[in-house]
């Protein structure tokens, strides 16, 4: 059975064994493929199959390697969806194929970091470098933030204990001043 019988609009393809990068047009679908260079053994390859009547692509799918391809689909005037097709050899593949697909990745954490990098690079390509006004909560300032939150919690506990010495207004001003005194300036 083919894609049309299952009424599939978009699908990611793997193990296409297609050489180079390119596209094919069939009756109802357009296929965008990325594989190894001509002359190399064709064991991998990724791609997309898109039903021709669902959308007109404003950008062609972008091959990253023979194992990664990205595609940006227009949803509305200024909204897009980015789809990433990633292939990693299955457990039944010989060990040399699996190792060749991730030469610098030896642990699951390193493999995850490599995939995160692909996602980050794709996002940066399409959205540009983030122009942040605020930092992430758990970044290099994590220790300072944890210290401030701990002081705030201790101060709140002292404030609500019987016979508390610190009036609520004074407590609030002190915490507000501490937060802004230690805030990084961009």
RAQUI-V926580 format. One record per helix or strand. SS is the DSSP state (a for helix, b for strand). FROM is the first residue (numbers start at 1). TO is the last residue. If there is no record, write none. Layout:
BEGIN
((SS & FROM & TO) (SS & FROM & TO))
END
This chain:
BEGIN
((b & 10 & 14) (b & 21 & 25) (b & 29 & 34) (b & 46 & 51) (b & 62 & 63) (b & 68 & 74) (b & 80 & 86) (a & 95 & 101) (a & 108 & 127) (a & 142 & 159) (a & 168 & 181))
END
